[in-house]
Amino acid sequence: MNTTHTLPFTQLDIRAPAQQDRRTVAMKKNELLSIARPLGRRIDCIQGDVWITQDGDARDTVLSAGEHHIADRRTRLIVQALKAGVVRISARVG
């Protein structure tokens, strides 16, 4: 028997000017967040634990509260909440 599981999914496409380019997102356990064109964006784990993966990159990152990741590729980035929490996606750095 083949079973398909559907996870909550949010597409985040940040196009606001840099000074307004910050989003804080509350995530439920297993919820997915997709970020288009993430190069240089900073992802802060404010609460909980998240797993980050990026198209074309074999590296995966797990963040706990207080940790951050800076995207170093242009390809789509996926954040999955390993438990309920909050992430902040900030403007491009540098």
LUMLO-155915 format. One record per residue (C-alpha): residue number from 1; x, y, z. Coordinates in nm, 2 decimals, always signed. Each point is the difference from the previous one (the first is absolute). Layout:
BEGIN
   tifi       xx       yy       zz
    NUM        X        Y        Z
...
//
This chain:
BEGIN
   tifi       xx       yy       zz
      1    +0.00    +0.00    +0.00
      2    +0.13    +0.34    -0.10
      3    -0.07    +0.29    +0.24
      4    +0.05    +0.36    -0.08
      5    +0.05    +0.25    +0.29
      6    -0.06    +0.37    -0.06
      7    +0.18    +0.24    +0.23
      8    -0.10    +0.36    +0.06
      9    +0.19    +0.21    -0.26
     10    +0.06    +0.38    -0.01
     11    +0.16    +0.17    -0.30
     12    +0.18    +0.32    +0.11
     13    +0.11    +0.23    -0.29
     14    +0.16    +0.30    +0.15
     15    +0.01    +0.30    -0.24
     16    -0.03    +0.30    +0.23
     17    +0.27    +0.27    +0.01
     18    +0.30    -0.11    +0.22
     19    -0.10    +0.22    +0.30
     20    -0.33    -0.18    +0.02
     21    +0.14    -0.33    -0.10
     22    -0.05    -0.20    +0.32
     23    -0.27    -0.25    +0.08
     24    -0.07    -0.19    +0.32
     25    -0.18    -0.33    -0.05
     26    -0.16    -0.22    +0.26
     27    +0.02    -0.36    -0.12
     28    -0.18    -0.31    +0.12
     29    +0.18    -0.33    +0.04
     30    +0.09    -0.14    -0.35
     31    -0.12    +0.31    -0.18
     32    +0.21    +0.09    -0.31
     33    +0.11    +0.35    -0.11
     34    +0.13    +0.05    -0.35
     35    +0.21    +0.31    -0.07
     36    +0.06    +0.10    -0.36
     37    +0.33    +0.17    -0.09
     38    +0.15    -0.02    +0.35
     39    +0.36    +0.09    -0.08
     40    +0.14    +0.20    +0.29
     41    -0.31    -0.02    +0.22
     42    +0.04    -0.07    +0.37
     43    -0.22    -0.26    +0.16
     44    -0.02    +0.03    +0.38
     45    -0.16    -0.27    +0.21
     46    -0.17    +0.20    +0.28
     47    -0.18    -0.30    +0.16
     48    -0.01    -0.37    -0.06
     49    +0.22    -0.20    -0.25
     50    +0.01    +0.02    -0.38
     51    +0.16    -0.20    -0.28
     52    +0.12    +0.20    -0.30
     53    +0.08    -0.14    -0.35
     54    +0.06    +0.17    -0.33
     55    -0.05    -0.13    -0.36
     56    +0.33    -0.12    -0.15
     57    +0.19    +0.00    +0.34
     58    +0.08    -0.32    +0.17
     59    +0.05    +0.18    +0.33
     60    -0.29    +0.01    +0.25
     61    -0.01    +0.22    +0.31
     62    -0.19    -0.04    +0.33
     63    -0.05    +0.31    +0.21
     64    -0.11    +0.02    +0.36
     65    -0.13    +0.32    +0.17
     66    +0.27    +0.27    -0.01
     67    +0.18    -0.14    -0.31
     68    -0.01    +0.14    -0.36
     69    +0.09    -0.09    -0.35
     70    +0.09    +0.22    -0.30
     71    -0.10    -0.14    -0.34
     72    +0.30    -0.01    -0.24
     73    -0.19    -0.11    -0.31
     74    -0.28    +0.14    -0.22
     75    -0.20    -0.32    -0.02
     76    -0.32    -0.06    +0.19
     77    +0.05    -0.05    +0.38
     78    -0.23    -0.22    +0.21
     79    -0.04    +0.04    +0.38
     80    -0.19    -0.27    +0.19
     81    -0.10    +0.04    +0.36
     82    +0.12    -0.31    +0.19
     83    -0.22    +0.12    +0.29
     84    -0.23    +0.31    +0.03
     85    +0.21    +0.32    -0.01
     86    +0.07    +0.34    -0.15
     87    +0.25    +0.10    -0.27
     88    +0.09    +0.34    -0.12
     89    +0.11    +0.05    -0.37
     90    +0.21    +0.32    -0.03
     91    +0.12    +0.22    -0.29
     92    +0.30    -0.10    -0.19
     93    +0.32    +0.04    +0.19
     94    +0.32    +0.16    -0.14
//
